[in-house]
């Protein structure tokens, strides 16, 4: 490495300056060729441009390169990498000024686009008008508003809106879109990501149904507060995704308050959205159950024991207690945000019911009519158990 001119770049430099733990380090090498890198023991791994793994640390080292738009989408680029490409030319192709800062091997920061100033001012600003060539950048910037809690510069937001209007978001794979959304949901302020997606038009472009929940300001505020409270409480990604899917609902408060005691699932759009985005089976199922039963969950104290038993089967608490917890965590956060009734009591009823049902023994079936089929006998025994042990205040 002594003769290679190399620089730490990208998110690692940004995070170091922000005092955030660095997850991965990426380096750019200036003035070297592919042959020289291989001769020094670096292992080539780049498919589209020259990227190498350090022989000892296994960190990524890429040759400085420029790029040119050649087609649609995130991958529609051709790259030019050779010893003549300068560090500034390499930094100029990056999305945001805060990601276009380099650090030399002797600790000097190279900042040709004033990214350090934008870090200090918490601004997300594009490096150049070439920003508009990559549709993934729209989602990355929206995600950064959540993970970094930064503001988007007005000129950058205009470019993002213009990019959305080209329909190039349609060229991105569902997996790439969903990956950016997940990162934003796990950030400090997920509501900021949603708001940014709305402002540039990307939310409806991803899936029109996601705009339902923000069509009225009161419902939008409920979802925003719920997402941010889930982040503050460090809840699981399945819980946050389930809350995110409430964006398909026009009026969450009305759904809960107009509940007529029942246990069958409400029709909802969450499964369709998550299927389109290629979410995991666990994320999809958790979201579908929450959206389908949020009214019954937050009105559990008004249900009969027969209905609670049936609801518990829909929530799959006995077979999948982890998912059950994620669903109740989401419902509990919604109840806290609404803050108009003591929703915690309804959550407590369901937690206590699960404990009772889990403690049942085979002998509990003895006193149940043996003339019925086994499923009905089990259901009857569960109802009796709740009748005997579930105390409601």
Long-range contacts (C-beta under 8 A, 24 or more apart in sequence): 1-40, 1-105, 4-29, 4-31, 4-32, 4-36, 4-37, 4-40, 5-29, 5-30, 5-31, 5-32, 6-30, 6-61, 6-105, 7-87, 7-102, 7-103, 7-104, 7-105, 7-110, 8-102, 8-103, 9-90, 9-91, 9-101, 9-102, 9-103, 10-94, 10-99, 11-99, 13-101, 13-102, 13-103, 13-109, 14-98, 14-99, 14-101, 14-115, 14-119, 16-103, 17-101, 17-109, 17-116, 17-119, 18-119, 18-148, 24-59, 24-60, 25-59, 25-60, 26-59, 26-60, 26-61, 26-62, 27-59, 27-60, 27-61, 27-62, 28-61, 28-62, 28-63, 28-64, 28-87, 28-90, 28-102, 29-61, 29-62, 29-63, 29-64, 30-64, 30-83, 30-85, 30-86, 30-87, 30-90, 31-64, 31-83, 32-63, 32-83, 33-63, 33-82, 33-83, 34-63, 37-61, 37-63, 48-75, 48-79, 49-79, 49-81, 50-81, 64-89, 64-90, 65-90, 65-93, 66-90, 66-92, 66-93, 67-93, 69-130, 69-133, 72-168, 72-171, 73-135, 73-168, 73-171, 73-172, 74-134, 74-135, 74-136, 74-171, 74-172, 74-176, 76-171, 77-133, 77-134, 88-112, 91-127, 92-127, 92-128, 92-130, 93-127, 93-130, 94-127, 95-126, 95-127, 95-131, 95-134, 95-137, 95-140, 95-141, 96-124, 96-125, 96-126, 96-127, 96-141, 96-144, 96-156, 97-125, 97-126, 97-127, 98-123, 98-124, 98-125, 98-150, 100-127, 122-148, 122-149, 122-150, 122-151, 123-150, 123-151, 123-152, 123-153, 124-148, 124-150, 124-151, 124-152, 124-153, 124-156, 125-153, 125-155, 125-156, 126-153, 126-155, 126-156, 126-159, 129-159, 131-156, 131-159, 131-163, 132-159, 132-162, 132-163, 132-166, 135-163, 135-166, 135-168, 135-169, 135-171, 135-172, 136-172, 136-176, 136-180, 137-163, 138-163, 138-164, 138-169, 138-200, 138-202, 139-169, 139-172, 139-176, 139-177, 139-180, 139-181, 139-197, 139-202, 140-180, 141-196, 142-180, 142-184, 142-193, 142-196, 142-197, 142-200, 142-202, 143-180, 143-181, 143-183, 143-184, 143-187, 143-193, 145-184, 145-189, 145-192, 145-193, 145-195, 145-196, 146-183, 146-184, 146-185, 146-187, 146-188, 146-189, 146-190, 146-191, 146-192, 146-193, 147-183, 147-184, 147-186, 147-187, 147-188, 148-187, 148-188, 149-187, 149-188, 149-189, 149-192, 152-196, 152-199, 157-196, 157-199, 157-200, 160-200, 160-202, 161-199, 161-200, 161-201, 163-200, 164-200, 164-201, 164-202, 164-205, 165-201, 167-205, 169-202, 169-205, 169-206, 170-205, 174-276, 174-277, 174-278, 175-278, 177-206, 177-277, 178-277, 178-278, 178-279, 181-206, 181-244, 181-277, 182-237, 182-241, 185-227, 185-231, 185-237, 185-240, 185-241, 185-244, 186-231, 186-237, 186-240, 187-231, 188-231, 189-228, 189-231, 190-227, 190-228, 190-230, 190-231, 190-240, 190-244, 191-223, 191-224, 191-225, 191-227, 191-228, 194-223, 194-224, 194-227, 194-244, 194-247, 195-224, 203-247, 206-277, 207-273, 207-276, 207-277, 209-247, 209-248, 209-269, 209-272, 209-273, 210-247, 210-248, 210-273, 211-247, 212-247, 212-248, 212-249, 212-250, 212-269, 213-246, 213-247, 213-248, 213-249, 213-250, 213-252, 214-247, 215-250, 216-250, 216-251, 218-253, 219-249, 219-250, 219-251, 219-252, 219-253, 222-252, 222-253, 222-334, 222-337, 222-338, 223-247, 223-252, 225-337, 226-330, 226-333, 226-334, 226-337, 229-333, 229-336, 229-337, 230-329, 230-330, 230-333, 233-329, 233-333, 235-326, 235-329, 235-330, 235-333, 236-326, 236-329, 237-283, 238-282, 238-283, 238-286, 238-287, 238-323, 238-326, 239-286, 239-326, 239-327, 239-329, 239-330, 239-333, 241-274, 241-279, 241-283, 241-286, 241-287, 242-270, 242-283, 242-286, 242-287, 242-290, 242-291, 242-326, 242-327, 242-330, 243-290, 243-330, 243-333, 243-334, 244-287, 245-269, 245-270, 245-273, 245-274, 245-287, 245-290, 245-291, 246-290, 246-291, 246-294, 246-334, 248-273, 248-291, 249-291, 252-294, 252-334, 253-338, 255-294, 255-295, 256-294, 256-295, 256-298, 256-299, 256-334, 256-338, 258-295, 259-295, 259-296, 259-298, 259-299, 259-302, 261-296, 261-299, 261-302, 261-303, 261-304, 261-307, 262-296, 262-307, 263-293, 263-296, 263-303, 263-307, 263-310, 263-311, 263-314, 265-289, 265-292, 265-293, 265-314, 266-291, 266-292, 266-293, 266-294, 266-295, 267-292, 268-292, 282-323, 285-323, 286-323, 286-326, 286-327, 286-330, 289-314, 289-315, 289-316, 289-323, 289-327, 290-327, 290-330, 290-331, 293-327, 294-331, 294-334, 297-327, 297-328, 297-331, 297-346, 297-347, 297-350, 298-331, 298-334, 298-335, 298-343, 298-346, 298-347, 299-346, 300-346, 300-347, 300-349, 300-350, 301-345, 301-346, 301-349, 301-392, 305-383, 305-386, 305-387, 305-390, 306-383, 308-349, 308-350, 308-353, 308-386, 308-390, 309-353, 309-357, 309-379, 309-382, 309-383, 309-386, 310-379, 311-350, 312-350, 312-353, 312-354, 312-357, 312-382, 315-350, 317-350, 317-354, 317-357, 318-354, 318-357, 318-358, 321-354, 324-354, 345-393, 349-390, 349-392, 352-390, 353-386, 353-390, 356-385, 356-386, 356-389, 356-390, 357-382, 357-385, 357-386, 360-385
